């Protein structure tokens, strides 16, 4: 193989390794808004969005780095499409895969289970060998409890579009910088 072909192959591998898959529901209003902000902030050329409602098993393990934007439904539950995908996930080996979670919740109306879906999904990912990255501080939030907390930190980035929408973009910007360091 020529050095030029070798460099092209290496560049293609690096491109695939640096590409991030972004999972979210294209049909939920607030989740879609936040996911699109994440997509734009990270760079549209670095992110491949996937609608979780149409996701295939192979989509979930396509890249080594994944961002999942998930809201908590009702009193601390996963959205139906994630709940239905968990059995398929349980058949997967996620070893070597990294997952950064973005949780949406309302800390005023759902203070007792703020962003619980992140905790539920995060625990499942870790049980299957995946690694969670992008843990963030709980400072600046006001809630009673959350399954998304481990060792005093959130298991990802938590967004409250209902009571703190003005903080969303700065939180995403700061989180992007943090993830860039973690992924080096």
N, C-alpha and C positions, 0 to 999 in steps of 0.2 A: 504494500500500500504506500502510495506517495505521501510525503510529509503534508502536502496540501489536503489530501483526502483524510489523513489521520487527524489533522487539526479540525476539519469540518465535523468528523465523527465526535471528537472530544467536545467541540462547541455545542453540538446537538445534545450530547449527554448532559452537559452543564445546564443548558437551557431547560431540559426536561426536569433536572433536579431542582432548579430554581423556580420552576413554575409551581403555582399554588392553586389548588382546587378550592372553590368557594361554594359551600352548600347552604342553600336557604330555600324557602318556599317563595316562588315567584308570585304567589296568589295572596299573600298576607301583607297588608298595607305597611305597618310599622316595621316589620322584619325586612321587607323588601327595601324600604327607604334606608335603613341602617346598612344592609348588605351592599346596596349601591354606593353608599358613602365609603365603605371599606374597600370596595372594588376600585373606585376612583382614587382613593388615597394611596393604595398599594401600587396602582398602575394597571390599567386595563390590559397591557401586554404581558403582565406577570400573573394574571389571575384568569382561571377558567371557571366561570359560574356553572353550577349544576342545580336544576330545580329538584329538590328532594322529593317532590310529589311524583316525579317521573324517573327517579333514579334507579339504575340497575346496580346489581351487586358489584360489577367490575368498576363502575364509576367511583365507588367508595375507596377503592384501593389503587386507583390509577397513578396517583402521585405520592411522593414521600411526605409532602407537607400539605395540610388541609386546614381550612378555616371553616367553622360551622357557626352560622348565625341562627339562634334558636330562641323562641319565646317560651315563656311558661304559661300554660293554659290552666284556667280554673284555679283550683286550690293546690297548685304545685305539681301539675302533671305535664308530661310530654305532649306535644301536639300529636294528633292521631297518626300522621304519616311517619313520624319518628317511632312512635309506639309500635306501628306495624312493621317497621324495618328492623327492629331489635332482633327478632328471631333470625333474620338473614345475617345480621352482624355477628351473632353468636357462633356462626359457622366459619367466620373469617379469622385469619391470623393477622393481627395488626402490628406485629413486631417490626420495629424499624420505621414505623409511620409516626409522624408528629401531627398533633391536632391542637389548634388554637381555637378556643370557644368564645363566642360573643353571646351573651345572654340578654334578653329583653325582659323587663319586668316593671311593675309599678310598686315602688316602695311605700307609697301611702295607702293604697287600697288593698294591697296584698303583702303587707308587712311581715306576716308570719311565714311566708314561703317565697320570699323575693328571689327570683331567678332560680328556683329549685331545679328546673329542667337541665341547667348546666351541670349541676351535681349528679343528677341521674344519668345523663349521657356521658359525662366525664368518667364516672365510676365504671360504666360499661366498657368504654374505650380502654381504660387501664386494665380491666380484667382480661381483655383480649390481647394485651401486649402493646397497645398504643401508648405513646408518651404525650402527656399534656404539657403545653408550653404557654407562655403569656400570662402567668398569674399576675394579678394586680391587687393593689391596696383597697381596703374597705373604707378608707378615709373619704369623707365627702358624701357618704350615703347615710340614710336614716331608716332603719328597718329593725324588726325584732329578731328574725332568724332566716337562715338560708342554707340549703343543702349544698350550695355552690362554694362554701367556705371550707378551706383546708389549711390548717396551721396558721390561722389568722389572715389568710389572703383569699381572694376570689380565685376560682379555678379558670380564670379568663377575664375578659373585659365585660363588665356589666353596664348596660345602658337603660336608662329610664326616660323614654321619650314622652311620658305623660307629665312628669314633674321636673325633669332636668334636661329637656331637649337642647337648651342653649349650651350645655356642656358636651354634647355628643361629639362634635367634630374635633375638639381639642383632645378628648379622651382617645379617639381613634388615632389622631396624629401621634400622641405620646406612645400609644400601644404599638404602632407601626415601628417607631424607633426602637422600642424595647425588643420586639420580635426580630428585627434586623440583627441586633446584637446576639440574641439567643440562637439564631440560625447560622451564625458564622462558624 
